[in-house]
Amino acid sequence: MSEELDLTKLPTEEIVLQIKDDLYDGLAAEVVAAVKELLRRGLTPYEVLTGSLVAGMDVVGADFRDGILFVPEVLMAAKSMKAGMEILRPLLVETGAPQIGTLVIGTVKGDIHDIGKNLVAMMMEGAGFKVVNLGINVDAEKFIGAVKEHKPTLFGMSALLTTTMPYMGVVIKALKEAGLRDDLIVLVGGAPLNAAFAEEIEADAYCRDAAIAVETAKKLVALKRGV
Amino acid sequence: MTTWSELLAQPGVILADGAMGTMLMANGLEFGNSPELWNVDEPRRVGAVHAAYVEAGARILLTNTFGGNRFRLQLHNLQERAAELNRAAARLAREAAGGNALVAGDIGPSGGILAPLGELEPEAAVAGFAEQAAALVEGGVDVIWLETMSSLEEMRAALDGVRRASADIPIITTMTFDTRGRTMMGVTPERAAQTLSGWGAVAVGGNCGNGPDEILEVVAKMRATAPGTTLVAKANAGVPHLHAGRPVYGAGPDDMARYATAAAEAGARVIGACCGSTPDHLRAMRDALAAKGLL
């Protein structure tokens, strides 16, 4: 689109639709402008986050899950989401908005693959979660330290190798021994995993891809909060 | 047999080798360690894998350098040894090949995503691939094989890097179509075949992924869209499942033998195997192809 869109002349509900489109198309500057306009009109930061950004990323996630979008489009959308979040984050803290939850995530010890794990991290940020990304080759001690420090609701582990996936079980055992396991929703993912493996190591769920990880996280967090 | 064009001028399927990493792990490589380090620390074990594949009928050997670019070596703090490890790998394969097989310098992905989408600057990527390619050429490889790529941008950077190291070495390119028939980055087999042959690759195809069936479809699609292109199939021996803590790949030698003839019938000219395969798989593939008069 070459024509400049004058946001100030649009009704609020159309701006919300516009944000969702711009997120889908990965247009960060447009997302930022629309977020500012909605705030100017008196929407709360929390309303902008959930009603526009998270709702927009839901569409991106669904189309990624269904094979309509691929990694490049999702990365661009996530970057745009992040640009919008940078404006909202300080305001969310200021206004005492409810926390959606925190995720601590990492690729396990011995494994150096991180594209899939980073995608999950970005999609989870897109869903409004605070994400603590520990990177690659993370051992049980580092995972436990991060859980103690950040007190997350969600705990994610990734592995791309059949040789490294058993270490996930080691981490879960260590979490149990530290008395931390029961407070966490543990999600695991990576190419060689499956649901049976997740069950065997007593994780809460196996997530086939980043979109499924977000869906599962939301569902399990809601269940947990409902209890 | 000394050059790619001589190999290509012979009739029939050209058998490439099978998995290297799988074999090294079976021979004591510990998980998480760099297989490339063994080119210097355990050269005899690497050479023995090459020799076993030659004995099983491979006419193209891939060097033990899949993770040999500086971006991946960095994860083991070995980036300053990139040239040494790649040169050593090329010599090992050269030695095992004798006059019986061509040596392909194996270049895998950086592990990053190129800017602006990701963090890796294209120029840095080109320079990294050029460094690896130069060492492989110096070590005596006959061709370069760019494999397991998922992004055409990265493939472009790798091709540019190779050309910086050598103006004329033949380049084989294979991508991994493991996401709903496309690569992780959304590239279709059709687009890969057209783009990569347009960029001057001497052969194009698929490697790794979710096993034989997936690659057969890739070959068929590439054939339909680029009938004149030399096509490559290098499938995994199925998908790994854990049994009692150890990975077991789904496809045995018989399955891979059926895959080899099916790939040939679908139009693949270069056929090999990837993760989970062994010289036993390759031997079964050779025998099946020979029995059908396809070799």
Boltz contact constraints between the chains, C-beta under 6 A:
constraints:
  - contact:
      token1: [A, 67]
      token2: [B, 180]
      max_distance: 6.0
  - contact:
      token1: [A, 70]
      token2: [B, 185]
      max_distance: 6.0
  - contact:
      token1: [A, 70]
      token2: [B, 186]
      max_distance: 6.0
  - contact:
      token1: [A, 71]
      token2: [B, 184]
      max_distance: 6.0
  - contact:
      token1: [A, 71]
      token2: [B, 185]
      max_distance: 6.0
  - contact:
      token1: [A, 72]
      token2: [B, 117]
      max_distance: 6.0
  - contact:
      token1: [A, 72]
      token2: [B, 185]
      max_distance: 6.0
  - contact:
      token1: [A, 75]
      token2: [B, 117]
      max_distance: 6.0
  - contact:
      token1: [A, 110]
      token2: [B, 31]
      max_distance: 6.0
  - contact:
      token1: [A, 110]
      token2: [B, 32]
      max_distance: 6.0
  - contact:
      token1: [A, 112]
      token2: [B, 75]
      max_distance: 6.0
  - contact:
      token1: [A, 162]
      token2: [B, 240]
      max_distance: 6.0
  - contact:
      token1: [A, 162]
      token2: [B, 247]
      max_distance: 6.0
  - contact:
      token1: [A, 163]
      token2: [B, 31]
      max_distance: 6.0
  - contact:
      token1: [A, 166]
      token2: [B, 245]
      max_distance: 6.0
  - contact:
      token1: [A, 192]
      token2: [B, 240]
      max_distance: 6.0
